[in-house]
Every structure is written in structure tokens, then in C-alpha cells.
Amino acid sequence: MDQQEDSAEPRLPDPELVEGVLRFVPLLEAYYRRAPDEMPEELQKVFRRHSLTGRHGGVLAQLTLGQELSVSGLSARLGVRLSTVSELVGDLAYVGLVVRRADPGNRRRTLVTLADAYREPMRVFMAQRAAPLLRVLERLSPDDLRGFTAGLEVWADEVGTD
């Protein structure tokens, strides 16, 4: 498949493509749309009370394994501008979901981690949400996994996130 230029005229996909791979996109979108309703109650309350969005959830997901990440590292992982991540982290810190601190090795850099009170609920939530994908990945051959990963990477690059 050739990549279309940004200036190219939009076109409808071929029927074979719609009946093949594209028929799964709405199913996956519905799965992601259900995420707020599947959150543990303590997370749901914070998200609703403070009008947090899926983008805030994306930041939390990156911190679930317990690592401390820099704001610029989060920006790179999420593929969004540094200013956007900084704002999201600020919102999350304000409501107590994350903790920020200056990097002792570089005081200009901010490190972010999940707040202790939300570490376990996020771990449980992420494990539940990841389970279907992990089951699928286990069934793929190494070649299929590489192809799947490559396809997702190209698609993410094409649509961008910011």
C-alpha cells in the first residue's frame, strides 16, 4: 500500500478492505470507549469529579508498571507535545493521582510517578484491560507479532495523536 500525500484527495476504502481489516476498527473503538465504566470505583470517582479524559488515562497507563518517568519521556511515549503532557500531568497532580518531583540529577527535568494510593487500583485496571490483547499476542507467531506491531506503528504514525 502506498502512503497518500497529505494533500491528496480523500478517498473511500475499497469494499474488500471494509469487509476485511476495517470491519474490526469500530469493535476496537467500542472496547476503548468502555474503559471509563470498567475502572475501579475509586478511579471512576476521581475521573468524573475532575472531568479527566482518556488522555489523562493514557498518562496513568504509562506509569502503571511503577517506573518514574520524565515529562519529556511521557511526551515521547504518547506521541504528543511536551506542553500537552505537562498540562495533563499538572491536572493529574492537582487531583492527587500522580506525584511530581524534580530530577535530582537534572533539576530542570520533572519526574512523575503514580501516587501510592492509586498504584494498586491502576495495576488491577490495566491488567484487566490488557488481558484480551495479551491473550491475542500469545497466539501470534513471532512473524505475525512483528507484522502486527509494524502495522500498528505505521497506523499510529499516520494518524498522529496531538
C-alpha positions in Angstrom: 0.0 0.0 0.0 1.3 3.4 -0.9 1.1 6.2 1.6 -1.0 9.0 0.4 0.2 12.5 0.5 -1.5 14.8 3.0 -2.6 17.0 0.1 -4.1 14.0 -1.8 -7.9 13.9 -2.2 -9.5 11.8 0.4 -11.0 8.5 -0.9 -13.3 5.8 0.3 -11.6 2.4 1.0 -12.3 -0.5 -1.3 -15.2 -2.7 -0.3 -12.7 -5.6 0.2 -10.8 -3.5 2.7 -14.0 -2.6 4.6 -15.1 -6.2 4.7 -11.6 -7.3 5.8 -9.5 -5.4 8.2 -11.6 -2.2 8.6 -14.6 -4.0 10.0 -12.7 -4.5 13.2 -12.0 -0.8 13.9 -15.4 0.0 15.3 -15.2 -3.0 17.6 -11.9 -1.8 19.0 -13.2 1.7 19.3 -16.1 0.4 21.4 -13.7 -1.5 23.6 -11.7 1.7 24.3 -14.9 3.7 24.9 -15.9 1.3 27.6 -12.7 1.9 29.7 -14.1 4.6 32.0 -17.0 2.3 33.0 -14.6 -0.6 33.7 -12.3 1.5 36.0 -12.2 0.6 39.7 -14.7 2.8 41.6 -12.1 5.0 43.3 -10.6 5.9 39.9 -14.1 6.5 38.3 -14.9 9.0 41.1 -11.7 11.0 40.6 -12.1 11.0 36.8 -15.8 12.1 36.9 -15.3 14.6 39.7 -12.5 16.4 37.9 -13.6 15.8 34.3 -10.5 13.8 33.4 -10.3 12.3 29.9 -8.8 9.3 28.1 -5.7 11.4 27.5 -5.2 11.6 31.3 -5.7 7.8 31.4 -3.0 7.4 28.8 -0.5 9.1 31.1 -1.6 6.9 34.0 -1.2 3.8 31.9 2.4 4.7 31.1 3.1 4.9 34.9 1.3 1.7 35.9 4.4 -0.5 36.0 5.8 1.6 38.8 8.5 3.4 37.0 9.2 7.1 37.4 9.2 8.8 34.0 10.1 12.3 32.9 7.5 14.6 31.4 9.6 14.5 28.2 9.7 10.7 28.3 5.9 10.6 28.6 5.7 13.0 25.7 7.8 10.7 23.5 5.9 7.6 24.6 2.5 9.1 24.0 3.5 10.9 20.8 2.1 14.3 22.0 3.6 17.7 22.5 5.6 18.3 25.7 3.2 21.2 26.6 0.2 18.8 26.3 1.8 16.2 28.6 2.9 18.9 31.0 -0.8 20.1 31.2 -2.1 16.5 31.7 0.5 15.8 34.4 -0.4 19.0 36.1 -4.1 18.0 36.1 -3.3 14.6 37.5 -1.0 16.0 40.2 -3.7 18.5 41.2 -6.2 15.7 41.8 -3.6 13.5 43.6 -3.3 10.7 41.0 0.4 11.4 40.3 3.3 12.8 42.2 5.9 15.1 40.5 9.4 15.9 41.7 12.5 17.5 40.3 15.0 15.1 39.0 18.0 15.2 41.4 20.4 14.7 38.5 18.9 17.4 36.4 16.8 20.0 38.3 15.2 21.3 35.1 13.6 17.8 34.5 10.4 16.8 36.2 9.9 13.1 37.2 6.4 11.7 37.5 5.1 8.6 39.2 1.7 7.2 40.3 0.6 8.3 43.8 0.8 5.4 46.2 -2.9 5.4 46.9 -3.8 4.8 43.2 -1.0 2.4 42.3 -2.9 -0.8 43.1 -6.2 0.3 41.5 -4.4 1.3 38.4 -2.4 -2.0 38.3 -5.7 -4.0 38.6 -7.4 -1.9 36.0 -4.6 -2.1 33.5 -4.2 -5.9 34.0 -8.0 -6.3 33.3 -7.8 -4.1 30.2 -4.7 -5.7 28.9 -5.9 -9.3 29.3 -7.6 -9.6 25.9 -4.6 -8.2 24.0 -2.2 -10.3 25.9 -4.2 -13.4 25.0 -4.1 -12.4 21.3 -0.4 -11.7 21.4 0.3 -15.1 22.9 -1.4 -16.8 20.0 0.6 -14.9 17.3 3.7 -16.4 15.7 6.8 -14.3 16.0 6.4 -13.3 12.4 2.7 -12.4 12.9 3.6 -10.4 16.0 6.3 -8.4 14.1 3.7 -7.7 11.3 1.0 -6.7 13.8 3.5 -4.4 15.7 4.7 -2.9 12.4 1.1 -2.3 11.3 0.1 -0.6 14.5 3.3 1.6 14.4 2.7 2.8 10.9 -1.0 3.5 11.6 -0.1 5.4 14.8 2.4 7.4 12.9 -0.1 8.2 10.1 -2.9 9.4 12.4 -0.7 11.2 15.0 -2.0 11.9 18.4 -1.5 15.6 19.0 
